Amino acid sequence: MTLDAAKSGFSTTIEALRLRTWLLGAGNQGMVIDQFTDEDFKFVVDDRADMHISSRDGCFYLGWFPEGRPGTKGAGWVLAVTGTATTPGYRVTFDTETPAQVVAAVVAEVIATSAPVRSR
């Protein structure tokens, strides 16, 4: 087997790469926080100016840590949903520079897929 050196390597054009600009920077946290109502959620702002939001039933938690969550490396947002006896919950962490639009989209999906528990 012979290798044609003239045809080896990587060659492309800018058009072929389809260069893009990407959403960067923390953005406006209000896009995330404004999705929560006082009727369904509790809000606490602590002495570090971190915001903690939890559902009234305690199964959903969102923390916003503008200066990073203490004890972590740059965690800016922490979303957690409590599981059940048979299904584990989950936790998602976004760093302080994750665009608020990205966090807002995840939060919107979590809220949209929640449903009230029906009384028996």
N, C-alpha and C positions, 0 to 999 in steps of 0.2 A: 504494500500500500504506500503510495506516495502522497505527499502533502503539497498542494499548490500554495506557496507562500503569498502569492499575489491575492489570493482569495480568502486568506485566513484573517481572523480578528473580527472586530466589531465596527460596523460603519452604519451611520444613520444620519438623518437630518432633523432639524428642530421640528419641522412639521410632522415627521413620523413619531417623534417623542410626545407630541401633543402637550407641550408645556402648559402648566396651569398656575394660577395663584391659589393659595390655600388659606382658609380661615385660620388665623393665628391670634394669640393674645387672649387674655382672660375675658375681656368684654364686660358686659353689664349684667351683674348677678341678679338684677331685678327681673330679668327674663325667666329665671328659674323660680325665684321666691314668689313672684306674682301669681303663680299657678295654684297656690295654696289658699284656702279659705279659712277664716276664723271658725267657721261652723264645723269643719271636719278635721282641723289640725290645731295643735298647740305650738306656740312659738316661744322660744327662750333665747335671749341674747345675754351671753355671760360677760364676765369682767374683762375678757380679752377681746370683746366685740365679735366673738364667734357666734354664729346663729345655729340653733338646733330646732328642727321642725319634726314633730312626730304626729302620727295619726292618733285620733282620740282612743282607738283600741290598742295602741302601743305596738302594732305590728309593722309599721313603716317608720323609718327614721331617715332624715337627711340632715347632714351637718355641713355648714359652710365655714371654712377656716381661711380667711383672707391672707393671713401670714403663715399658713401651713399648720397642719394639725400637730400639736405637741407629741413628740416621740416618734414622728414619722419623717420621711424625707420628701417634703413638698406636697403632701396630701392636702388638697384644697377643698374637695367635696367628698363626702362619704354617704352613700345611699345603702340602706340595709332593709331587707324585708324578712321578717321572722317566719320560719317554717312551721310545720305542724308535726305531730307525732309520727307521721308517715312520710312526709315530704320535707326535705331540708330547705331552709331559706337561702338567701344569697346576699352578697355584699359587693358593691362596686365602688372603686375609688378613682377619682380623677385628680390630676395634679393641679396646682394653683394656676397654671397657665393654660389649662384646657378651656377653649372658648365656651362661654356661657350658653351659646346657642346649642352646642353639642350636649351639654348637661341638661339643658331645658328639654331637648328632644327625648332623651332617655327618661327623664322624670315624667314627661307628658305620657309616654307609652306605659310606664308603670301605673300611673294614676288611671289611665283609660282602661287598663285591663283588670283593675280592681273591681270588686262588686260587694255590696253589703251582704252580710250573712243574714239569711232569712230565719225568722223565729219559727220555732216548731210549735 
